[in-house]
């Protein structure tokens, strides 16, 4: 089983990495052809929560494949914490994208179809399956959810503060928001709508985080709570 999941993680690592690279290179080529600012494009590209979540997923998959081949028994606590965060973020990415953004064009240049599906559907689905069934997972304490929630909060604050100073890489005009529902100028009720969506996403992240942590504690009966490692101590 360990070798099988090591292979699956390696494949998912390569496919997700290829998807990120394909979208980035296509976006750069598209913006360059239109005389845009590539530096601005790259900064904006890595300001998408989807990209950040998938980059973390790539790191987790790469480390996880090595751990499955290099050691026996349970994973180190820090890796389980990192893995839990990755699963939570990617599940949230998949849910939010497929509910709110699937039919909306995002400001990233030309969208690569297969890459888009990998980043928003395949990677989230695999990380969840991996969390459920791959060996080595250690139980986490419930307070680990608050550690998982730190990055999304930081990302939201960063996005809302940066947006008025960020610009479209082609026109050079701002503000620039990675997702239209965060832009008060295009939201039906301005900042009220933005606040609603931010709270909604926060709820999804917390629910997903609690689910991920709960699974780590309850999915397998041979896992004992005293061995749980809180994310803050991982």
Backbone bond lengths (Angstrom), bond angles and torsions (degrees), N, CA, C in turn:
res aa  C-N    CA-C-N  psi(-1)  N-CA   C-N-CA  omega(-1)  CA-C   N-CA-C  phi
1 X - - - 1.463 - - 1.528 111.25 -
2 X 1.336 116.77 -40.63 1.465 119.82 -178.87 1.526 110.96 -63.04
3 X 1.323 116.91 -42.96 1.467 119.93 179.63 1.533 110.36 -65.63
4 X 1.336 115.78 -40.86 1.458 120.23 179.90 1.521 111.85 -60.13
5 X 1.333 116.40 -46.85 1.464 119.60 179.78 1.528 111.80 -72.14
6 X 1.329 116.69 -29.11 1.468 118.99 174.99 1.528 110.13 -62.46
7 X 1.320 115.57 -42.01 1.473 120.15 178.08 1.519 110.42 -65.73
8 X 1.338 117.34 -44.50 1.459 120.78 179.57 1.532 110.90 -61.41
9 X 1.331 116.44 -41.90 1.467 119.56 178.28 1.523 111.17 -64.50
10 X 1.317 116.70 -39.95 1.465 120.00 179.10 1.527 110.72 -63.59
11 X 1.330 116.59 -42.09 1.466 120.68 178.71 1.522 110.27 -65.27
12 X 1.334 116.71 -46.22 1.472 120.56 179.07 1.522 110.68 -62.60
13 X 1.326 116.99 -37.85 1.469 122.05 176.37 1.525 110.46 -58.21
14 X 1.325 116.28 -50.33 1.464 120.88 -176.93 1.528 111.69 -66.67
15 X 1.327 116.35 -41.97 1.467 120.18 -178.12 1.533 110.59 -66.82
16 X 1.328 117.00 -43.79 1.462 119.96 -179.32 1.528 111.19 -68.68
17 X 1.331 116.47 -40.84 1.473 119.89 175.98 1.521 110.44 -60.23
18 X 1.331 116.54 -44.15 1.464 120.67 178.89 1.524 111.05 -62.35
19 X 1.337 116.79 -36.89 1.466 120.62 -179.77 1.529 111.13 -66.00
20 X 1.333 116.90 -42.84 1.468 120.46 178.58 1.525 110.37 -64.28
21 X 1.334 115.85 -46.55 1.471 120.32 -179.14 1.528 110.86 -63.35
22 X 1.331 116.69 -42.41 1.469 120.70 -179.11 1.526 111.04 -61.35
23 X 1.337 116.14 -44.49 1.467 118.57 -179.76 1.530 111.17 -68.39
24 X 1.328 117.13 -40.14 1.466 120.04 -179.81 1.527 110.84 -64.29
25 X 1.327 117.25 -48.46 1.466 119.63 -177.65 1.527 111.29 -65.64
26 X 1.335 116.71 -37.09 1.465 119.85 177.51 1.524 110.94 -66.78
27 X 1.325 116.68 -41.19 1.463 120.76 178.62 1.516 110.92 -64.38
28 X 1.337 117.00 -42.94 1.460 121.09 178.93 1.529 110.45 -61.89
29 X 1.341 116.30 -45.09 1.465 120.32 179.72 1.522 111.06 -62.85
30 X 1.338 115.98 -41.38 1.464 120.33 -179.23 1.527 111.51 -64.85
31 X 1.325 115.97 -44.94 1.464 120.21 -179.13 1.527 110.61 -68.76
32 X 1.326 116.72 -40.17 1.473 120.56 179.03 1.523 111.04 -61.56
33 X 1.330 116.20 -42.04 1.460 120.34 -179.81 1.521 111.92 -63.65
34 X 1.320 116.09 -25.09 1.469 120.53 -179.96 1.529 111.76 -96.93
35 X 1.345 115.93 8.73 1.456 120.03 177.30 1.517 114.46 75.27
36 X 1.331 116.50 23.49 1.455 120.66 -177.61 1.516 113.23 -84.77
37 X 1.308 115.24 177.27 1.462 123.12 -178.77 1.529 108.73 -92.07
38 X 1.322 116.85 111.29 1.463 121.41 -176.88 1.525 111.55 -66.76
39 X 1.322 116.92 -38.66 1.469 120.31 178.75 1.516 111.69 -59.31
40 X 1.337 115.82 -43.11 1.465 120.39 177.57 1.517 110.61 -64.80
41 X 1.330 116.04 -41.19 1.467 120.23 178.45 1.517 111.57 -59.65
42 X 1.324 117.38 -45.48 1.468 120.83 -178.63 1.530 110.14 -64.58
43 X 1.338 116.91 -42.93 1.471 120.07 178.45 1.523 110.51 -61.79
44 X 1.321 116.85 -42.27 1.459 120.52 178.76 1.532 111.28 -67.89
45 X 1.320 116.17 -38.97 1.471 121.21 -178.63 1.526 110.69 -58.11
46 X 1.323 116.25 -44.69 1.466 119.58 -178.53 1.523 112.69 -85.54
47 X 1.343 115.52 11.13 1.456 120.47 172.48 1.522 111.57 -99.20
48 X 1.337 117.17 -3.40 1.466 120.95 174.33 1.527 108.94 -77.07
49 X 1.327 116.47 131.70 1.462 121.07 177.75 1.527 110.24 -60.40
50 X 1.325 116.32 -35.97 1.465 120.78 178.21 1.522 111.55 -58.07
51 X 1.318 116.69 -46.73 1.463 120.63 -178.57 1.523 110.41 -66.53
52 X 1.322 116.68 -45.77 1.472 120.43 179.75 1.530 110.81 -59.82
53 X 1.329 116.29 -42.97 1.465 120.38 -179.79 1.519 111.31 -64.32
54 X 1.330 116.33 -41.67 1.465 119.58 -179.53 1.523 112.24 -71.30
55 X 1.331 117.55 -33.77 1.470 119.66 175.01 1.527 110.01 -62.66
56 X 1.345 116.38 -42.95 1.464 119.34 175.76 1.523 110.19 -62.62
57 X 1.333 116.74 -40.28 1.460 120.24 177.96 1.520 112.16 -61.22
58 X 1.319 116.73 -39.82 1.470 121.00 177.44 1.521 110.34 -61.10
59 X 1.331 116.71 -45.04 1.470 121.11 178.98 1.525 110.65 -61.42
60 X 1.332 116.13 -45.94 1.466 120.97 -179.04 1.528 110.95 -63.49
61 X 1.310 117.09 -42.06 1.471 120.17 -179.91 1.528 111.38 -65.79
62 X 1.329 116.28 -41.71 1.462 119.37 179.73 1.518 111.97 -63.90
63 X 1.328 116.09 -48.04 1.465 120.13 178.59 1.526 110.12 -63.12
64 X 1.331 115.87 -42.30 1.465 120.54 -177.37 1.516 113.00 -63.01
65 X 1.331 117.25 -38.90 1.461 120.13 178.38 1.521 110.65 -62.89
66 X 1.339 116.00 -41.58 1.468 120.25 179.28 1.528 110.59 -66.32
67 X 1.337 117.10 -42.68 1.463 120.39 -179.08 1.532 111.84 -61.40
68 X 1.318 116.28 -40.73 1.463 119.01 -179.49 1.520 112.38 -64.08
69 X 1.320 116.50 -31.35 1.466 120.40 -179.44 1.530 112.49 -88.13
70 X 1.345 117.01 -27.21 1.459 120.37 -170.62 1.519 114.31 -95.37
71 X 1.345 117.91 -15.71 1.461 118.32 -176.28 1.513 110.50 -145.28
72 X 1.322 115.60 165.13 1.451 122.11 175.55 1.524 108.54 -114.82
73 X 1.326 115.86 162.04 1.451 118.92 178.01 1.517 111.90 84.05
74 X 1.344 115.26 -160.43 1.454 121.51 -174.53 1.525 112.37 -74.28
75 X 1.330 115.05 152.94 1.457 121.16 175.25 1.522 110.35 -71.92
76 X 1.344 117.89 156.60 1.465 119.39 172.80 1.521 110.07 -63.02
77 X 1.336 115.81 149.78 1.457 120.49 -176.02 1.515 113.88 -58.66
78 X 1.341 117.65 -37.78 1.464 120.00 -178.47 1.520 110.93 -62.68
79 X 1.343 116.53 -34.25 1.459 118.79 -179.50 1.527 110.81 -72.57
80 X 1.322 117.11 -40.52 1.462 119.72 177.74 1.523 110.34 -60.58
81 X 1.343 117.12 -40.35 1.463 120.05 177.54 1.513 112.25 -63.15
82 X 1.330 115.84 -44.44 1.466 120.78 178.93 1.529 110.55 -64.47
83 X 1.298 115.40 -40.69 1.471 120.90 179.57 1.529 110.69 -65.00
84 X 1.328 117.10 -41.34 1.467 120.90 178.13 1.524 111.10 -61.60
85 X 1.336 116.41 -42.23 1.464 120.01 178.28 1.523 110.65 -62.66
86 X 1.323 116.73 -43.88 1.459 121.12 -179.34 1.523 111.32 -61.24
87 X 1.324 116.66 -45.84 1.466 120.48 179.42 1.525 110.22 -60.68
88 X 1.325 116.88 -44.74 1.465 120.97 -179.13 1.522 111.24 -60.77
89 X 1.322 116.69 -47.77 1.469 120.32 -177.69 1.522 111.87 -64.97
90 X 1.331 116.60 -41.02 1.456 118.71 -177.68 1.525 112.09 -73.88
91 X 1.321 117.96 -35.44 1.462 120.21 174.49 1.528 109.23 -63.06
92 X 1.344 116.60 -43.05 1.467 120.44 177.12 1.524 110.63 -61.58
93 X 1.336 116.41 -43.27 1.466 120.95 177.73 1.515 111.09 -57.25
94 X 1.327 116.67 -47.09 1.460 120.43 -179.76 1.520 112.35 -62.98
95 X 1.324 116.93 -43.80 1.470 121.01 -178.79 1.524 110.71 -65.57
96 X 1.344 117.00 -50.07 1.465 120.72 -177.09 1.529 111.15 -64.09
97 X 1.329 116.54 -43.74 1.464 119.19 -179.23 1.522 111.50 -62.17
98 X 1.313 116.50 -48.55 1.452 119.20 -174.72 1.527 113.38 -73.69
99 X 1.343 117.22 -20.18 1.461 120.20 176.73 1.524 112.74 -91.00
100 X 1.358 117.00 -35.89 1.462 119.95 -170.42 1.521 115.07 -115.58
101 X 1.340 118.17 -26.75 1.460 119.33 -165.59 1.526 115.81 -121.96
102 X 1.313 118.48 -5.07 1.466 119.16 -171.73 1.523 112.87 -57.04
103 X 1.307 118.48 -37.58 1.466 121.21 -176.46 1.527 112.70 -102.53
104 X 1.331 116.40 18.06 1.457 120.76 -179.40 1.519 109.33 -112.70
105 X 1.314 117.35 132.08 1.466 121.97 178.33 1.522 109.30 -79.20
106 X 1.333 116.66 127.42 1.465 121.10 179.89 1.519 110.41 -98.70
107 X 1.334 115.37 153.76 1.470 121.16 -174.36 1.527 110.78 -79.95
108 X 1.324 116.82 74.08 1.464 120.86 -178.69 1.521 111.58 -133.88
109 X 1.329 116.29 17.16 1.458 119.41 -174.24 1.517 108.85 84.60
110 X 1.316 117.39 -142.93 1.461 122.00 -179.50 1.530 110.40 -83.55
111 X 1.327 116.77 127.76 1.462 120.80 179.68 1.528 110.78 -80.56
112 X 1.316 116.85 130.22 1.461 122.70 176.32 1.526 107.68 -87.79
113 X 1.327 116.37 114.74 1.453 120.88 -171.77 1.519 114.68 -55.93
114 X 1.334 117.25 -53.90 1.473 119.51 -176.57 1.518 111.07 -65.95
115 X 1.338 116.82 -37.12 1.460 121.11 177.41 1.523 110.40 -62.71
116 X 1.322 116.06 -42.36 1.454 121.11 179.71 1.528 111.45 -58.78
117 X 1.336 115.98 -42.28 1.466 119.56 179.66 1.524 111.60 -69.23
118 X 1.324 117.37 -38.01 1.461 120.37 178.04 1.520 110.23 -62.20
119 X 1.326 117.10 -48.02 1.463 121.46 -174.31 1.519 113.09 -71.13
120 X 1.333 117.30 -28.80 1.466 120.00 -174.78 1.525 114.68 -107.24
121 X 1.325 117.60 -14.18 1.464 119.76 -177.39 1.524 111.95 -128.58
122 X 1.324 116.52 -57.51 1.462 120.25 -172.00 1.534 111.99 -68.64
123 X 1.337 117.44 -48.67 1.470 119.51 179.75 1.526 112.24 -61.91
124 X 1.358 118.96 -47.34 1.472 118.03 176.50 1.525 112.85 -59.27
125 X 1.342 116.62 -42.04 1.468 119.49 -178.81 1.527 110.77 -64.54
126 X 1.352 117.14 -43.44 1.455 118.22 -178.28 1.526 111.39 -66.56
127 X 1.354 117.36 -43.88 1.470 118.88 -179.23 1.522 111.04 -59.67
128 X 1.339 117.20 -36.59 1.465 120.33 178.10 1.526 110.36 -67.57
129 X 1.319 116.98 -45.57 1.478 120.44 177.63 1.528 110.20 -60.56
130 X 1.322 116.24 -42.74 1.463 121.10 179.31 1.525 110.67 -61.08
131 X 1.331 116.54 -41.10 1.469 120.79 179.32 1.526 111.06 -63.83
132 X 1.317 115.92 -37.70 1.451 120.05 -177.67 1.526 112.96 -73.04
133 X 1.320 117.13 -38.56 1.457 119.31 -166.63 1.530 116.62 -120.28
134 X 1.313 118.79 -19.57 1.468 119.39 -177.23 1.524 110.76 -70.68
135 X 1.311 118.53 143.55 1.461 121.54 -179.51 1.522 111.56 -74.28
136 X 1.340 114.51 160.22 1.456 120.11 172.59 1.511 115.83 103.47
137 X 1.336 117.34 -12.94 1.458 119.99 -176.39 1.527 111.52 -67.64
138 X 1.331 117.32 133.27 1.459 121.87 175.53 1.527 109.37 -103.69
139 X 1.340 118.50 153.60 1.465 120.53 -179.63 1.523 111.75 -72.66
140 X 1.323 115.98 145.97 1.460 122.75 178.20 1.519 109.89 -111.18
141 X 1.305 117.43 150.07 1.453 120.91 172.97 1.527 108.83 -74.66
142 X 1.333 116.80 153.59 1.453 120.67 -175.32 1.526 112.11 -62.40
143 X 1.329 117.19 -28.44 1.465 118.04 -179.61 1.534 112.07 -69.15
144 X 1.309 117.01 -9.10 1.462 119.93 175.16 1.526 111.41 -60.58
145 X 1.343 116.63 -23.98 1.471 120.63 179.05 1.524 110.76 -57.28
146 X 1.323 116.89 -38.79 1.468 119.82 -177.98 1.519 110.73 -69.02
147 X 1.316 117.12 -32.39 1.459 119.61 174.02 1.517 111.34 -67.43
148 X 1.330 115.88 -39.42 1.457 120.91 177.94 1.524 110.77 -62.60
149 X 1.331 116.77 -34.29 1.473 121.48 -175.82 1.523 113.25 -75.52
150 X 1.329 118.32 -11.53 1.469 120.29 -174.42 1.523 111.92 -62.56
151 X 1.330 117.26 -50.39 1.467 118.80 -175.79 1.528 112.93 -61.66
152 X 1.343 120.62 -46.47 1.466 119.46 178.29 1.531 113.14 -58.19
153 X 1.337 116.73 -36.92 1.468 119.94 177.71 1.524 110.14 -65.26
154 X 1.335 115.75 -46.50 1.465 120.44 178.13 1.526 110.60 -60.78
155 X 1.336 116.25 -42.33 1.473 120.21 179.52 1.520 111.19 -62.18
156 X 1.328 118.01 -44.33 1.469 121.40 -179.11 1.525 111.06 -63.32
157 X 1.336 116.60 -43.98 1.467 120.48 178.79 1.526 109.84 -64.01
158 X 1.324 116.08 -45.81 1.469 120.97 177.91 1.527 111.10 -57.44
159 X 1.326 116.56 -45.48 1.464 121.36 -177.31 1.522 111.78 -63.26
160 X 1.327 117.20 -46.30 1.460 120.84 -176.62 1.527 111.81 -71.41
161 X 1.342 117.09 -30.82 1.466 119.83 177.21 1.524 110.14 -77.40
162 X 1.322 116.85 -39.71 1.464 120.70 -176.74 1.522 112.99 -72.76
163 X 1.330 117.30 -35.10 1.460 122.18 -170.78 1.528 114.66 -50.58
164 X 1.332 120.29 -46.16 1.470 119.34 -178.93 1.528 113.48 -64.84
165 X 1.323 117.03 -21.29 1.468 121.09 -178.68 1.534 112.26 -101.09
166 X 1.351 116.72 -12.01 1.455 121.32 179.41 1.523 109.64 -83.64
167 X 1.333 116.22 162.53 1.458 120.11 -175.74 1.514 111.34 -139.51
168 X 1.311 115.39 157.22 1.451 121.32 171.71 1.525 108.12 -67.57
169 X 1.336 119.09 132.66 1.470 120.41 -175.26 1.531 114.28 -67.09
170 X 1.319 117.94 -18.88 1.463 120.88 -179.92 1.522 111.47 -93.41
171 X 1.321 116.70 -52.21 1.465 120.26 -176.44 1.523 113.07 -83.26
172 X 1.347 115.85 -23.19 1.458 119.21 -176.58 1.517 112.85 75.38
173 X 1.329 116.64 7.66 1.451 121.13 -177.85 1.527 110.95 -99.42
174 X 1.305 116.00 147.21 1.451 121.94 177.16 1.516 109.99 -120.21
175 X 1.304 117.22 -178.59 1.470 126.00 -2.57 1.530 111.53 -74.09
176 X 1.323 115.84 167.07 1.457 121.22 178.47 1.519 108.97 -127.12
177 X 1.323 116.40 124.80 1.461 123.05 177.23 1.528 108.67 -118.31
178 X 1.320 118.55 138.65 1.464 120.33 179.98 1.526 112.82 -66.51
179 X 1.347 116.47 -29.84 1.451 120.80 -178.79 1.528 109.35 -130.99
180 X 1.324 118.20 135.73 1.467 120.98 -175.29 1.521 114.37 -60.92
181 X 1.332 117.86 -30.20 1.460 118.93 -178.08 1.536 112.60 -71.62
182 X 1.340 117.58 -9.69 1.459 120.90 175.72 1.528 112.50 -92.43
183 X 1.310 116.98 -6.50 1.461 121.70 -177.93 1.529 109.65 -92.15
184 X 1.328 118.02 111.58 1.473 119.66 -178.58 1.523 112.94 -64.27
185 X 1.338 117.41 -23.62 1.467 120.56 -178.36 1.528 111.99 -72.19
186 X 1.334 116.48 -26.67 1.465 120.02 -178.14 1.526 112.57 -109.78
187 X 1.321 117.65 -2.48 1.460 121.18 177.77 1.526 109.53 -85.11
188 X 1.320 118.44 143.99 1.475 121.89 -174.42 1.524 114.09 -54.05
189 X 1.311 117.21 -39.86 1.467 120.93 -177.34 1.528 112.56 -119.10
190 X 1.321 116.25 29.74 1.459 120.33 175.60 1.510 113.07 62.12
191 X 1.314 115.46 -134.65 1.466 120.47 -176.79 1.525 112.33 -66.06
192 X 1.322 117.51 -23.37 1.467 119.66 176.66 1.525 109.97 -64.13
193 X 1.335 116.57 -43.00 1.461 120.38 177.26 1.519 111.05 -66.03
194 X 1.340 116.40 -41.73 1.464 120.52 178.82 1.524 109.54 -60.06
195 X 1.328 116.48 -45.80 1.467 120.61 179.74 1.524 110.72 -60.87
196 X 1.329 116.45 -39.70 1.464 120.20 179.64 1.528 110.91 -61.35
197 X 1.335 115.71 -46.57 1.464 119.45 -178.34 1.529 111.74 -68.47
198 X 1.321 117.20 -37.56 1.460 120.35 177.64 1.525 110.38 -62.58
199 X 1.341 116.56 -44.23 1.464 120.73 178.31 1.527 110.35 -65.27
200 X 1.338 116.51 -40.64 1.464 120.37 179.46 1.524 110.88 -61.04
201 X 1.326 116.62 -45.53 1.459 120.41 179.57 1.520 110.71 -65.94
202 X 1.344 116.50 -38.40 1.465 120.10 177.83 1.528 110.38 -61.23
203 X 1.327 116.44 -40.65 1.468 120.57 178.11 1.526 110.35 -63.79
204 X 1.342 116.47 -43.46 1.472 120.29 178.77 1.526 110.37 -60.55
205 X 1.343 116.41 -43.20 1.468 120.43 -179.46 1.520 110.91 -64.26
206 X 1.341 116.55 -43.63 1.463 119.69 -179.63 1.526 111.13 -66.48
207 X 1.335 116.83 -42.01 1.467 120.01 178.31 1.518 110.38 -63.78
208 X 1.340 115.97 -45.57 1.465 119.72 178.25 1.520 110.83 -62.64
209 X 1.338 116.46 -42.74 1.461 120.69 179.60 1.520 111.87 -61.90
210 X 1.336 116.50 -45.46 1.464 119.73 177.93 1.529 110.68 -62.25
211 X 1.325 115.75 -39.98 1.461 118.95 178.28 1.514 112.14 -63.16
212 X 1.325 116.43 -43.44 1.466 121.38 179.71 1.528 110.75 -62.84
213 X 1.329 116.77 -45.29 1.464 120.86 -179.85 1.528 110.25 -67.72
214 X 1.332 116.84 -41.60 1.464 120.25 179.41 1.523 110.50 -59.65
215 X 1.324 116.18 -43.59 1.465 120.31 178.45 1.521 110.71 -59.21
216 X 1.340 116.99 -39.65 1.469 119.90 -179.33 1.523 111.82 -63.89
217 X 1.327 116.72 -25.36 1.467 121.13 -176.92 1.520 113.49 -97.08
218 X 1.318 117.56 -23.91 1.463 119.82 -169.49 1.520 114.63 -120.73
219 X 1.331 117.54 -19.10 1.469 118.95 -171.58 1.511 112.34 -63.96
220 X 1.341 116.91 -35.19 1.460 120.57 179.67 1.522 109.07 -121.96
221 X 1.318 115.65 123.91 1.455 120.69 -173.75 1.511 114.95 -68.70
222 X 1.345 118.01 -15.29 1.451 119.77 -177.97 1.525 112.03 -84.26
223 X 1.347 117.13 0.93 1.455 120.19 178.92 1.521 109.65 -89.94
224 X 1.319 118.36 125.77 1.461 122.07 -177.33 1.525 110.32 -98.94
225 X 1.343 117.17 136.19 1.455 121.83 -177.87 1.523 114.28 -57.96
226 X 1.355 120.68 -39.07 1.465 119.13 179.98 1.516 114.11 -58.36
227 X 1.330 117.92 -21.53 1.450 120.53 179.29 1.515 113.18 -84.34
228 X 1.353 116.39 -3.63 1.466 120.37 -176.03 1.505 110.27 -63.49
229 X 1.333 114.88 145.81 1.458 121.61 -179.70 1.513 109.15 -118.64
230 X 1.341 119.02 115.46 1.456 120.04 177.90 1.514 111.12 -66.37
231 X 1.343 117.10 147.12 1.452 120.71 -176.91 1.524 111.02 -58.72
232 X 1.323 116.79 -36.77 1.474 119.56 -177.43 1.509 111.79 -64.84
233 X 1.350 117.74 -22.38 1.452 120.33 -178.87 1.521 111.85 -103.91
234 X 1.339 116.27 -1.70 1.465 118.71 -176.17 1.519 111.12 -71.48
